[in-house]
Structures are given as structure tokens and as C-alpha cells.
Amino acid sequence: MSDATQLAAAASSPDARVGLRAALALRRLAEKLEAVQVSNARRQGWSWQEIAEALDVSKQAVHKKYAGREPARGPQEG
């Protein structure tokens, strides 16, 4: 279920099994998108507080979830 149109249709299906699978796929996609954007923000110099505010969560929550996932910074990135 990778096509966005199919996923959107499945999410509103009256078949609970189909709808729940679509909900799972959407949740996984949202997690991946969030991780990519947190990584982008950190590379751009955003603080954990700024990211937390953008995600409407606490600084502690976002740091706990993503601090270990940060890619190594190159020498020019400090």
C-alpha cells in the first residue's frame, strides 16, 4: 500500500481490516517523515526547543526520541 491515492481510499474504507492497515501505514509514514524533518532541522542548527515547539511536544520528549538518531556532523558543521 504505497500509492498515496490507494492509501487515502483505504483509510476511509468501511472494511475495518483495510482501514486499520491503512492507519498503520500512515502512522509509519508519519514517523519516517518526522524523523527526516527532525534530522533536517538539526543539520540546519535548530535547537531541540525549536523542534519541540514545531511538533507541539516537550523538549524532553523530542530529545529522548531523536537524540540518539542524529547523524554524525562533519568538521565544517561543528
C-alpha positions as CSV (number, residue, x, y, z in Angstrom):
1,M,0.0,0.0,0.0
2,S,2.5,2.6,-1.2
3,D,0.4,4.7,-3.6
4,A,-1.0,7.8,-1.9
5,T,-4.3,7.6,-3.6
6,Q,-4.8,4.0,-2.7
7,L,-3.8,4.7,0.9
8,A,-6.3,7.6,1.2
9,A,-9.1,5.4,-0.2
10,A,-8.2,2.5,2.1
11,A,-8.1,4.8,5.1
12,S,-11.8,5.6,4.6
13,S,-12.8,2.0,3.8
14,P,-15.9,0.6,5.6
15,D,-13.8,-2.6,5.9
16,A,-12.2,-2.3,9.3
17,R,-9.3,-4.6,8.4
18,V,-8.5,-2.4,5.3
19,G,-8.9,0.8,7.3
20,L,-6.7,-0.3,10.1
21,R,-3.9,-1.5,7.8
22,A,-4.1,2.0,6.1
23,A,-3.9,3.6,9.5
24,L,-0.8,1.6,10.3
25,A,0.8,2.6,7.0
26,L,0.0,6.2,7.6
27,R,1.5,6.1,11.1
28,R,4.7,4.5,9.8
29,L,4.9,7.1,7.1
30,A,4.3,10.0,9.5
31,E,7.1,8.6,11.8
32,K,9.5,8.5,8.9
33,L,8.6,12.0,7.7
34,E,9.0,13.4,11.2
35,A,12.4,11.7,11.7
36,V,13.6,13.1,8.3
37,Q,12.5,16.6,9.2
38,V,14.0,16.5,12.7
39,S,17.3,15.5,11.1
40,N,17.0,18.3,8.6
41,A,16.2,20.8,11.4
42,R,19.2,19.7,13.4
43,R,21.5,19.9,10.4
44,Q,20.2,23.5,9.9
45,G,21.1,24.4,13.5
46,W,17.7,24.2,15.1
47,S,17.7,23.7,18.9
48,W,15.7,20.8,20.5
49,Q,13.4,23.5,21.9
50,E,12.6,24.9,18.4
51,I,11.9,21.4,17.1
52,A,9.7,20.6,20.1
53,E,7.7,23.8,19.6
54,A,7.2,23.0,15.9
55,L,6.0,19.5,16.8
56,D,3.9,20.7,19.7
57,V,5.7,18.4,22.2
58,S,8.0,18.9,25.1
59,K,11.8,19.5,24.5
60,Q,12.4,16.4,26.6
61,A,10.1,14.2,24.5
62,V,11.7,15.2,21.2
63,H,15.2,14.9,22.6
64,K,14.6,11.5,24.1
65,K,13.0,10.2,20.8
66,Y,15.7,11.6,18.4
67,A,18.9,12.5,20.2
68,G,20.4,9.0,19.5
69,R,19.4,9.2,15.8
70,E,21.4,12.2,14.9
71,P,23.8,11.7,12.1
72,A,27.5,12.5,12.7
73,R,28.3,16.1,12.0
74,G,31.1,16.9,9.6
75,P,34.0,19.1,10.7
76,Q,32.5,22.1,9.0
77,E,29.2,21.6,10.8
78,G,30.8,21.9,14.3
